[in-house]
Structure formats: C-alpha cells, structure tokens
Amino acid sequence: MNETLKKELPIVGFVLLPFIYLTYLWNSLHEKVPIHWNYKGEIDDWGTKYSLIGVAFLLPVLTYVLMLLIPKIDPKKRIELMGGKYYQIKFVLVVFMSILSLFFIHSSKSQTLSSPILVFVLIGLLFMALGNYFKVIKQNYFLGIKTPWTLESEEVWKLTHILAGKLWIIGGLLIVIFSLVIPENINFYFFITITAIISIVPIVYSYLIFKKIKNSNQ
C-alpha cells in the first residue's frame, strides 16, 4: 500500500464516521429534524433529515479536502516545510469536525441539544490543540495569524505565533473550565470574550512588534 495513502486512512476513517452513524440512524429519524440551535441550546431552525447529509459533508469532508489542497496551492510552498506537524494539525481539525458532526446528528435524532456545554468544551480543547502548533506553523497565506505585518516579516510572524500559541492554550483551558463551572446562561458571554481576546491581541501585537522592529532598523 502507498505510504501516503496508508497515513491518510485513519483520517479518512474519521471523515466517514458521521456518514456511518447517519446511515445507522436513518430509518429512525423523523422526516423533520432540528438543524440549528441558538447559544442557549434552543432549536431555532428545522429541515428535512436529508439536511443532515450536508452536516456530515460540510464539517469533516470539506475540512479534509481543504487541508489536502492547501499544500498544493500554497504559492511559497512553506506548508510542505512543516512535514509531520501539518499532518497532525490536519488530523486534529478533521477529528474535531467529525465529533462535532456526530454530536449534531445525535442531537437532531433526539431533537434536543442535550448538552450545549459540550460544544464549548470541544472548541476549548481545539483552541488548546491548535495553540500548541502555532510555534511550528511556517509563514504562509492559509494557516495562522495572517496580518499584513506577519506576512511582511518572518520575524514578526514567528514572534506573533509564539505569543498567540500561549494565548490560545490558556484561552482554550479557560473556556473548558468556565464551561464546566459557570451557569449555561452566562457561559456564552465568557466564551465570546475569551475568543475575542485570543483573536484580537495577536493582531494588535503583530502591528506593534512590526513597528518596533522597523524603527530599530532605521
């Protein structure tokens, strides 16, 4: 068996899991199922059970296809320099999307989002996992903190991603902890606040460090 194909098989297995689970549930599903919930876990949109095929496709399948394409269309070919680390990131993202897809399919079957906290916990764990890889992401146009300043300077890219990695690990951990100990009705606001902080701070930092380096070189 081709070595590359052999490496991809575990990921393909996770891609297929939602389809296998959906096939198993198909005959027991109602013709009309919930397809969207608000942040409180309340149903706010319905569709036919065929809509769930889209859920299985859009989450793990689309993520996997995009992650396969990125190294091929990367104009600077920097993604390829990441080697096994890129494979690990791809694996983490596909597994996350597959679990999320399974969760939504199960929730549609039971017609209730039994534990909306689980979604926040999963996202927190994803943030922690991605933060762990930030320091090894090479300068590119597809992954990481892509600002005009990080793309302009490799040093700014490196420093920004070291900071961002730490923030995402801490932020993800806080999201997990808060999701487990804070009442559901206010947990959403903590989630949004933490997500905003770990997203905005690295952008601002990239600009500030770029200006600092530029001024020191004059």
ChimeraX commands (.cxc) that place a marker at each C-alpha (Angstrom):
marker #1 position 0.00,0.00,0.00 radius 0.5
marker #1 position 1.23,3.50,-0.85 radius 0.5
marker #1 position 2.80,5.06,2.28 radius 0.5
marker #1 position 0.94,8.36,1.84 radius 0.5
marker #1 position -2.40,6.57,1.45 radius 0.5
marker #1 position -1.62,4.45,4.50 radius 0.5
marker #1 position -1.08,7.63,6.57 radius 0.5
marker #1 position -4.35,9.13,5.35 radius 0.5
marker #1 position -6.51,6.10,6.19 radius 0.5
marker #1 position -7.03,6.98,9.90 radius 0.5
marker #1 position -8.18,10.48,8.89 radius 0.5
marker #1 position -10.46,9.08,6.20 radius 0.5
marker #1 position -11.93,6.80,8.87 radius 0.5
marker #1 position -12.91,9.82,10.97 radius 0.5
marker #1 position -14.31,11.55,7.87 radius 0.5
marker #1 position -16.60,8.58,7.25 radius 0.5
marker #1 position -17.80,8.16,10.86 radius 0.5
marker #1 position -20.67,10.70,10.61 radius 0.5
marker #1 position -21.93,9.04,7.43 radius 0.5
marker #1 position -21.82,5.61,9.06 radius 0.5
marker #1 position -23.67,6.90,12.11 radius 0.5
marker #1 position -26.23,8.72,9.95 radius 0.5
marker #1 position -26.83,5.56,7.91 radius 0.5
marker #1 position -27.38,3.63,11.14 radius 0.5
marker #1 position -29.94,6.19,12.36 radius 0.5
marker #1 position -31.59,6.95,9.03 radius 0.5
marker #1 position -34.77,4.87,9.30 radius 0.5
marker #1 position -35.40,6.04,12.87 radius 0.5
marker #1 position -35.08,9.75,12.06 radius 0.5
marker #1 position -38.13,11.98,11.82 radius 0.5
marker #1 position -38.77,13.50,8.39 radius 0.5
marker #1 position -38.40,16.92,10.01 radius 0.5
marker #1 position -35.38,17.41,12.26 radius 0.5
marker #1 position -33.75,20.37,14.02 radius 0.5
marker #1 position -30.73,21.67,12.10 radius 0.5
marker #1 position -29.75,24.71,14.15 radius 0.5
marker #1 position -29.73,25.79,17.79 radius 0.5
marker #1 position -29.08,29.17,19.41 radius 0.5
marker #1 position -26.41,29.70,22.05 radius 0.5
marker #1 position -28.89,28.63,24.75 radius 0.5
marker #1 position -29.34,25.25,23.10 radius 0.5
marker #1 position -32.86,26.10,21.87 radius 0.5
marker #1 position -33.95,24.92,18.41 radius 0.5
marker #1 position -34.33,27.86,16.01 radius 0.5
marker #1 position -34.39,26.14,12.61 radius 0.5
marker #1 position -35.74,22.91,11.13 radius 0.5
marker #1 position -35.12,20.94,7.96 radius 0.5
marker #1 position -35.62,17.52,6.42 radius 0.5
marker #1 position -33.47,14.63,7.52 radius 0.5
marker #1 position -31.63,14.93,4.21 radius 0.5
marker #1 position -30.16,18.17,5.59 radius 0.5
marker #1 position -28.06,16.04,7.91 radius 0.5
marker #1 position -26.14,14.70,4.90 radius 0.5
marker #1 position -24.98,18.28,4.41 radius 0.5
marker #1 position -23.86,18.46,8.03 radius 0.5
marker #1 position -21.76,15.31,7.60 radius 0.5
marker #1 position -20.34,16.65,4.36 radius 0.5
marker #1 position -19.67,20.29,5.26 radius 0.5
marker #1 position -17.87,19.62,8.54 radius 0.5
marker #1 position -15.36,16.73,8.23 radius 0.5
marker #1 position -15.35,16.24,4.43 radius 0.5
marker #1 position -14.89,19.87,3.45 radius 0.5
marker #1 position -12.25,20.35,6.16 radius 0.5
marker #1 position -10.32,17.32,4.93 radius 0.5
marker #1 position -10.47,18.36,1.27 radius 0.5
marker #1 position -9.30,21.88,2.10 radius 0.5
marker #1 position -6.41,20.56,4.18 radius 0.5
marker #1 position -5.39,18.32,1.27 radius 0.5
marker #1 position -5.50,21.23,-1.18 radius 0.5
marker #1 position -3.67,23.86,0.89 radius 0.5
marker #1 position -0.13,22.42,0.45 radius 0.5
marker #1 position -0.73,22.08,-3.30 radius 0.5
marker #1 position -1.88,25.68,-3.83 radius 0.5
marker #1 position 0.49,27.31,-1.35 radius 0.5
marker #1 position 2.48,29.64,-3.65 radius 0.5
marker #1 position 5.53,29.76,-1.38 radius 0.5
marker #1 position 5.45,26.02,-0.60 radius 0.5
marker #1 position 6.07,26.82,3.06 radius 0.5
marker #1 position 3.37,24.41,4.29 radius 0.5
marker #1 position 5.43,21.50,2.99 radius 0.5
marker #1 position 8.28,22.52,5.31 radius 0.5
marker #1 position 6.10,21.69,8.30 radius 0.5
marker #1 position 6.21,17.99,7.41 radius 0.5
marker #1 position 4.55,15.81,10.02 radius 0.5
marker #1 position 3.32,18.81,12.02 radius 0.5
marker #1 position 0.94,19.76,9.22 radius 0.5
marker #1 position -0.41,16.21,9.15 radius 0.5
marker #1 position -1.03,16.43,12.90 radius 0.5
marker #1 position -2.91,19.72,12.52 radius 0.5
marker #1 position -4.99,18.19,9.72 radius 0.5
marker #1 position -5.74,15.18,11.92 radius 0.5
marker #1 position -6.81,17.37,14.86 radius 0.5
marker #1 position -9.13,19.51,12.71 radius 0.5
marker #1 position -10.77,16.55,10.98 radius 0.5
marker #1 position -11.30,14.68,14.26 radius 0.5
marker #1 position -12.84,17.81,15.80 radius 0.5
marker #1 position -15.19,18.32,12.84 radius 0.5
marker #1 position -16.15,14.65,12.83 radius 0.5
marker #1 position -17.00,14.65,16.55 radius 0.5
marker #1 position -18.96,17.90,16.12 radius 0.5
marker #1 position -20.85,16.37,13.20 radius 0.5
marker #1 position -21.65,13.25,15.25 radius 0.5
marker #1 position -22.88,15.43,18.10 radius 0.5
marker #1 position -25.22,17.43,15.86 radius 0.5
marker #1 position -26.57,14.32,14.14 radius 0.5
marker #1 position -27.26,12.73,17.53 radius 0.5
marker #1 position -28.92,15.94,18.75 radius 0.5
marker #1 position -31.12,16.02,15.63 radius 0.5
marker #1 position -32.15,12.45,16.30 radius 0.5
marker #1 position -33.12,13.20,19.91 radius 0.5
marker #1 position -34.48,16.63,18.83 radius 0.5
marker #1 position -32.73,18.30,21.73 radius 0.5
marker #1 position -29.29,19.76,22.28 radius 0.5
marker #1 position -28.86,17.75,25.46 radius 0.5
marker #1 position -25.58,19.39,26.45 radius 0.5
marker #1 position -24.66,22.64,24.67 radius 0.5
marker #1 position -21.75,22.87,27.11 radius 0.5
marker #1 position -20.09,20.04,25.21 radius 0.5
marker #1 position -19.72,22.26,22.14 radius 0.5
marker #1 position -17.86,24.90,24.14 radius 0.5
marker #1 position -15.65,22.24,25.75 radius 0.5
marker #1 position -14.78,20.82,22.33 radius 0.5
marker #1 position -13.94,24.27,20.97 radius 0.5
marker #1 position -11.80,24.99,24.04 radius 0.5
marker #1 position -9.88,21.75,23.50 radius 0.5
marker #1 position -9.45,22.64,19.83 radius 0.5
marker #1 position -8.02,26.05,20.75 radius 0.5
marker #1 position -5.55,24.35,23.10 radius 0.5
marker #1 position -4.50,21.83,20.45 radius 0.5
marker #1 position -4.03,24.47,17.74 radius 0.5
marker #1 position -2.19,26.77,20.13 radius 0.5
marker #1 position 0.31,24.00,20.73 radius 0.5
marker #1 position 1.14,24.01,17.00 radius 0.5
marker #1 position 1.29,27.76,16.41 radius 0.5
marker #1 position 5.02,27.96,17.03 radius 0.5
marker #1 position 5.76,25.47,14.24 radius 0.5
marker #1 position 3.49,26.99,11.55 radius 0.5
marker #1 position 5.66,28.42,8.80 radius 0.5
marker #1 position 4.88,31.79,7.23 radius 0.5
marker #1 position 2.06,31.19,4.73 radius 0.5
marker #1 position -1.21,32.56,3.36 radius 0.5
marker #1 position -3.58,29.92,4.74 radius 0.5
marker #1 position -2.86,28.96,8.37 radius 0.5
marker #1 position -2.09,31.06,11.41 radius 0.5
marker #1 position -2.30,34.78,12.24 radius 0.5
marker #1 position -2.26,36.31,8.77 radius 0.5
marker #1 position -1.90,40.09,9.00 radius 0.5
marker #1 position -0.06,42.46,6.64 radius 0.5
marker #1 position 2.72,42.63,9.24 radius 0.5
marker #1 position 3.20,38.89,9.84 radius 0.5
marker #1 position 3.19,38.27,6.08 radius 0.5
marker #1 position 5.70,41.06,5.55 radius 0.5
marker #1 position 8.25,39.88,8.12 radius 0.5
marker #1 position 9.20,36.34,9.06 radius 0.5
marker #1 position 10.46,37.59,12.44 radius 0.5
marker #1 position 7.11,39.25,13.17 radius 0.5
marker #1 position 5.35,36.04,12.11 radius 0.5
marker #1 position 7.46,33.98,14.48 radius 0.5
marker #1 position 7.10,36.30,17.48 radius 0.5
marker #1 position 3.35,36.74,16.90 radius 0.5
marker #1 position 2.75,32.99,16.76 radius 0.5
marker #1 position 4.77,32.33,19.90 radius 0.5
marker #1 position 2.51,34.76,21.75 radius 0.5
marker #1 position -0.66,33.52,20.01 radius 0.5
marker #1 position 0.18,29.91,20.85 radius 0.5
marker #1 position 0.38,30.71,24.55 radius 0.5
marker #1 position -2.83,32.75,24.44 radius 0.5
marker #1 position -4.78,30.03,22.62 radius 0.5
marker #1 position -3.65,27.34,25.06 radius 0.5
marker #1 position -4.58,29.47,28.08 radius 0.5
marker #1 position -7.79,30.71,26.44 radius 0.5
marker #1 position -8.84,27.20,25.48 radius 0.5
marker #1 position -8.19,25.95,29.00 radius 0.5
marker #1 position -10.25,28.80,30.47 radius 0.5
marker #1 position -13.12,28.03,28.08 radius 0.5
marker #1 position -13.11,24.39,29.17 radius 0.5
marker #1 position -13.02,25.31,32.87 radius 0.5
marker #1 position -15.67,28.02,32.61 radius 0.5
marker #1 position -17.93,25.72,30.57 radius 0.5
marker #1 position -17.85,23.17,33.37 radius 0.5
marker #1 position -18.30,25.50,36.35 radius 0.5
marker #1 position -20.24,28.54,35.12 radius 0.5
marker #1 position -24.04,28.51,34.60 radius 0.5
marker #1 position -25.07,27.89,30.98 radius 0.5
marker #1 position -26.98,31.16,30.67 radius 0.5
marker #1 position -23.79,33.26,31.06 radius 0.5
marker #1 position -21.17,30.82,29.76 radius 0.5
marker #1 position -21.73,32.00,26.17 radius 0.5
marker #1 position -20.55,35.52,27.05 radius 0.5
marker #1 position -17.35,34.22,28.64 radius 0.5
marker #1 position -16.75,32.13,25.52 radius 0.5
marker #1 position -17.19,35.12,23.20 radius 0.5
marker #1 position -14.99,37.34,25.39 radius 0.5
marker #1 position -12.11,34.84,25.57 radius 0.5
marker #1 position -12.34,34.08,21.85 radius 0.5
marker #1 position -12.23,37.80,21.03 radius 0.5
marker #1 position -9.19,38.35,23.26 radius 0.5
marker #1 position -7.12,35.48,21.84 radius 0.5
marker #1 position -8.03,36.59,18.31 radius 0.5
marker #1 position -7.52,40.35,18.60 radius 0.5
marker #1 position -4.44,40.53,20.86 radius 0.5
marker #1 position -2.11,38.71,18.40 radius 0.5
marker #1 position -3.27,41.00,15.57 radius 0.5
marker #1 position -2.51,44.13,17.58 radius 0.5
marker #1 position 0.77,42.61,18.79 radius 0.5
marker #1 position 1.87,41.85,15.22 radius 0.5
marker #1 position 1.44,45.51,14.30 radius 0.5
marker #1 position 3.25,46.78,17.40 radius 0.5
marker #1 position 6.19,44.40,17.03 radius 0.5
marker #1 position 6.44,45.21,13.31 radius 0.5
marker #1 position 6.66,48.94,14.07 radius 0.5
marker #1 position 9.23,48.28,16.81 radius 0.5
marker #1 position 11.45,46.22,14.52 radius 0.5
marker #1 position 11.06,48.71,11.68 radius 0.5
marker #1 position 12.02,51.65,13.92 radius 0.5
marker #1 position 15.03,49.80,15.34 radius 0.5
marker #1 position 16.32,49.18,11.80 radius 0.5
marker #1 position 16.17,52.82,10.79 radius 0.5
marker link #1:1,2 radius 0.2
marker link #1:2,3 radius 0.2
marker link #1:3,4 radius 0.2
marker link #1:4,5 radius 0.2
marker link #1:5,6 radius 0.2
marker link #1:6,7 radius 0.2
marker link #1:7,8 radius 0.2
marker link #1:8,9 radius 0.2
marker link #1:9,10 radius 0.2
marker link #1:10,11 radius 0.2
marker link #1:11,12 radius 0.2
marker link #1:12,13 radius 0.2
marker link #1:13,14 radius 0.2
marker link #1:14,15 radius 0.2
marker link #1:15,16 radius 0.2
marker link #1:16,17 radius 0.2
marker link #1:17,18 radius 0.2
marker link #1:18,19 radius 0.2
marker link #1:19,20 radius 0.2
marker link #1:20,21 radius 0.2
marker link #1:21,22 radius 0.2
marker link #1:22,23 radius 0.2
marker link #1:23,24 radius 0.2
marker link #1:24,25 radius 0.2
marker link #1:25,26 radius 0.2
marker link #1:26,27 radius 0.2
marker link #1:27,28 radius 0.2
marker link #1:28,29 radius 0.2
marker link #1:29,30 radius 0.2
marker link #1:30,31 radius 0.2
marker link #1:31,32 radius 0.2
marker link #1:32,33 radius 0.2
marker link #1:33,34 radius 0.2
marker link #1:34,35 radius 0.2
marker link #1:35,36 radius 0.2
marker link #1:36,37 radius 0.2
marker link #1:37,38 radius 0.2
marker link #1:38,39 radius 0.2
marker link #1:39,40 radius 0.2
marker link #1:40,41 radius 0.2
marker link #1:41,42 radius 0.2
marker link #1:42,43 radius 0.2
marker link #1:43,44 radius 0.2
marker link #1:44,45 radius 0.2
marker link #1:45,46 radius 0.2
marker link #1:46,47 radius 0.2
marker link #1:47,48 radius 0.2
marker link #1:48,49 radius 0.2
marker link #1:49,50 radius 0.2
marker link #1:50,51 radius 0.2
marker link #1:51,52 radius 0.2
marker link #1:52,53 radius 0.2
marker link #1:53,54 radius 0.2
marker link #1:54,55 radius 0.2
marker link #1:55,56 radius 0.2
marker link #1:56,57 radius 0.2
marker link #1:57,58 radius 0.2
marker link #1:58,59 radius 0.2
marker link #1:59,60 radius 0.2
marker link #1:60,61 radius 0.2
marker link #1:61,62 radius 0.2
marker link #1:62,63 radius 0.2
marker link #1:63,64 radius 0.2
marker link #1:64,65 radius 0.2
marker link #1:65,66 radius 0.2
marker link #1:66,67 radius 0.2
marker link #1:67,68 radius 0.2
marker link #1:68,69 radius 0.2
marker link #1:69,70 radius 0.2
marker link #1:70,71 radius 0.2
marker link #1:71,72 radius 0.2
marker link #1:72,73 radius 0.2
marker link #1:73,74 radius 0.2
marker link #1:74,75 radius 0.2
marker link #1:75,76 radius 0.2
marker link #1:76,77 radius 0.2
marker link #1:77,78 radius 0.2
marker link #1:78,79 radius 0.2
marker link #1:79,80 radius 0.2
marker link #1:80,81 radius 0.2
marker link #1:81,82 radius 0.2
marker link #1:82,83 radius 0.2
marker link #1:83,84 radius 0.2
marker link #1:84,85 radius 0.2
marker link #1:85,86 radius 0.2
marker link #1:86,87 radius 0.2
marker link #1:87,88 radius 0.2
marker link #1:88,89 radius 0.2
marker link #1:89,90 radius 0.2
marker link #1:90,91 radius 0.2
marker link #1:91,92 radius 0.2
marker link #1:92,93 radius 0.2
marker link #1:93,94 radius 0.2
marker link #1:94,95 radius 0.2
marker link #1:95,96 radius 0.2
marker link #1:96,97 radius 0.2
marker link #1:97,98 radius 0.2
marker link #1:98,99 radius 0.2
marker link #1:99,100 radius 0.2
marker link #1:100,101 radius 0.2
marker link #1:101,102 radius 0.2
marker link #1:102,103 radius 0.2
marker link #1:103,104 radius 0.2
marker link #1:104,105 radius 0.2
marker link #1:105,106 radius 0.2
marker link #1:106,107 radius 0.2
marker link #1:107,108 radius 0.2
marker link #1:108,109 radius 0.2
marker link #1:109,110 radius 0.2
marker link #1:110,111 radius 0.2
marker link #1:111,112 radius 0.2
marker link #1:112,113 radius 0.2
marker link #1:113,114 radius 0.2
marker link #1:114,115 radius 0.2
marker link #1:115,116 radius 0.2
marker link #1:116,117 radius 0.2
marker link #1:117,118 radius 0.2
marker link #1:118,119 radius 0.2
marker link #1:119,120 radius 0.2
marker link #1:120,121 radius 0.2
marker link #1:121,122 radius 0.2
marker link #1:122,123 radius 0.2
marker link #1:123,124 radius 0.2
marker link #1:124,125 radius 0.2
marker link #1:125,126 radius 0.2
marker link #1:126,127 radius 0.2
marker link #1:127,128 radius 0.2
marker link #1:128,129 radius 0.2
marker link #1:129,130 radius 0.2
marker link #1:130,131 radius 0.2
marker link #1:131,132 radius 0.2
marker link #1:132,133 radius 0.2
marker link #1:133,134 radius 0.2
marker link #1:134,135 radius 0.2
marker link #1:135,136 radius 0.2
marker link #1:136,137 radius 0.2
marker link #1:137,138 radius 0.2
marker link #1:138,139 radius 0.2
marker link #1:139,140 radius 0.2
marker link #1:140,141 radius 0.2
marker link #1:141,142 radius 0.2
marker link #1:142,143 radius 0.2
marker link #1:143,144 radius 0.2
marker link #1:144,145 radius 0.2
marker link #1:145,146 radius 0.2
marker link #1:146,147 radius 0.2
marker link #1:147,148 radius 0.2
marker link #1:148,149 radius 0.2
marker link #1:149,150 radius 0.2
marker link #1:150,151 radius 0.2
marker link #1:151,152 radius 0.2
marker link #1:152,153 radius 0.2
marker link #1:153,154 radius 0.2
marker link #1:154,155 radius 0.2
marker link #1:155,156 radius 0.2
marker link #1:156,157 radius 0.2
marker link #1:157,158 radius 0.2
marker link #1:158,159 radius 0.2
marker link #1:159,160 radius 0.2
marker link #1:160,161 radius 0.2
marker link #1:161,162 radius 0.2
marker link #1:162,163 radius 0.2
marker link #1:163,164 radius 0.2
marker link #1:164,165 radius 0.2
marker link #1:165,166 radius 0.2
marker link #1:166,167 radius 0.2
marker link #1:167,168 radius 0.2
marker link #1:168,169 radius 0.2
marker link #1:169,170 radius 0.2
marker link #1:170,171 radius 0.2
marker link #1:171,172 radius 0.2
marker link #1:172,173 radius 0.2
marker link #1:173,174 radius 0.2
marker link #1:174,175 radius 0.2
marker link #1:175,176 radius 0.2
marker link #1:176,177 radius 0.2
marker link #1:177,178 radius 0.2
marker link #1:178,179 radius 0.2
marker link #1:179,180 radius 0.2
marker link #1:180,181 radius 0.2
marker link #1:181,182 radius 0.2
marker link #1:182,183 radius 0.2
marker link #1:183,184 radius 0.2
marker link #1:184,185 radius 0.2
marker link #1:185,186 radius 0.2
marker link #1:186,187 radius 0.2
marker link #1:187,188 radius 0.2
marker link #1:188,189 radius 0.2
marker link #1:189,190 radius 0.2
marker link #1:190,191 radius 0.2
marker link #1:191,192 radius 0.2
marker link #1:192,193 radius 0.2
marker link #1:193,194 radius 0.2
marker link #1:194,195 radius 0.2
marker link #1:195,196 radius 0.2
marker link #1:196,197 radius 0.2
marker link #1:197,198 radius 0.2
marker link #1:198,199 radius 0.2
marker link #1:199,200 radius 0.2
marker link #1:200,201 radius 0.2
marker link #1:201,202 radius 0.2
marker link #1:202,203 radius 0.2
marker link #1:203,204 radius 0.2
marker link #1:204,205 radius 0.2
marker link #1:205,206 radius 0.2
marker link #1:206,207 radius 0.2
marker link #1:207,208 radius 0.2
marker link #1:208,209 radius 0.2
marker link #1:209,210 radius 0.2
marker link #1:210,211 radius 0.2
marker link #1:211,212 radius 0.2
marker link #1:212,213 radius 0.2
marker link #1:213,214 radius 0.2
marker link #1:214,215 radius 0.2
marker link #1:215,216 radius 0.2
marker link #1:216,217 radius 0.2
marker link #1:217,218 radius 0.2
view
